[in-house]
Amino acid sequence: MPIHPIEYRYGSEEMRQVFTRENWLDKMLKVEAALAYVHAEVGNIPKKAADFIASHASTKYVKLEKVNQYEKETGHEVMAVVKALAEVSGPYSGVVHLGATSSDISDSAFALQLKEAVSIFKKDLAELALILTNKAEKYRNTVCLGRTHGVAALPMPFGFKFAVWAAEVKRHLERLEQVRGRVCVGKMSGAIGTMAGFGANAMKIQEFTMKKLGLKPAEISTQIVQRDNLAEFICALGLISSTLDKIANEIRNLQRTEIREAEEPFREDKQVGSSTMPHKRNPVRCEKVCGLARVIRGFAPTALENIVLEHERDLTNSSYERTMVPEVCILLDEQLKTMKDVLKGLLVYPENMKKNIDNTKGLIMSEAVMLAMAKKGADRQWAHEIIRKSSMQVWTTGQKLEDVLKNNPNVRKYLSEKEIEAAMDPQNYLGTAKEQIDETVKDVQAYVKALNLK
């Protein structure tokens, strides 16, 4: 019976599969098989022994039910796998797990799982980046309000928002690639990391085993791979989650009834917004993204605490990591896929953007007028005060700023009516925003293409 929402509500089947008990066992057996092959390569065991062990190191022969049974008996998860594999290894059972310690197998298997999770994240992030660049291009010429402190500031292209987000997602792809090289590492260094149990060929055994598994060997380890890399990985996922939170929060704010410049998609045929208010169209998917970000960020402090272990290892990190890593990955997977769907179907209302600009009575063009006066020879600080007082008059009387300025002799001393009108046109005060959009779109799309993800 499902208990946790990640079992039935959150995350894709693909990501959940990464952290199933069955996939864990498959990865554990892959590590044991690789170790057996390498022992044969360096002459520690006969090749026929390695071939037999490796051919039986699969869930076809080693059943999860048997592993679970042995774990109940031994109270040791890795020993349970070793006993189950030895049981099906016939005359070669005595060389299964030769020289290895539990963490050699479990940490390397864990790295294989993380490698799968990172691949899923990279595909989703790359797709999200392209969705954002497409929106940036689509709304390159759509002018909206830029807001600071929640208050109308200056005009901007609506596409500028998407370009900013796309650049941020690109940085996350870069971070993820960097941290992948550090967190997807394995070890085969035996108890406390000295490799004493592997004999003269110990260094080769670790190198060759990791090569067979497609992992980098840890630079140096104690009995476990050090947890600073895992903490970095969790923090990197927290950064990605926070960006998704930011995007979702912006959409939520733009969906407010009094703003309504954008809206997450709503299925008008069947979707219900409220059990009692039939008219409601709530940003529930964006709110879900924001809520899950709080959970994901909450894991970062403990991931950092898990770096601190006693001597060459203890087990205080293990129980938390069993919870932390699957939950963070599955919840971020849910965020990413939700945000992709929201952005693909995003409803945009340019007419409301124009209405909201008009409702400012021209106040958002105050800087443009001030600088126009300065260009004509006015003292910049003096011009600022003149325009500030004129703006306060607009706030008080509800007049249009353009009308107030045209009747102000201090302004007219430097600007004609036509120059005031030109300065008051939002289309004339977008700076290099469109060029920045174009450059960002080009850069992000080229980066994603170079990833060559399929």
DAQUICOR-V890854 format. One record per helix or strand of 2 or more residues. SS is the DSSP state (alpha for helix, beta for strand). FROM is the first residue (numbers start at 0). LEN is the number of residues. If there is no record, write none. Layout:
SS;FROM;LEN, SS;FROM;LEN
This chain:
alpha;4;3, alpha;12;6, alpha;20;21, alpha;46;10, alpha;63;11, alpha;76;11, alpha;89;6, alpha;101;37, beta;142;6, beta;150;7, alpha;157;26, beta;184;2, alpha;190;3, alpha;195;18, beta;215;2, alpha;227;27, beta;261;2, alpha;283;15, alpha;299;6, alpha;315;29, beta;346;2, alpha;349;9, alpha;362;13, alpha;379;18, alpha;400;6, alpha;408;4, alpha;416;7, alpha;425;3, alpha;432;19
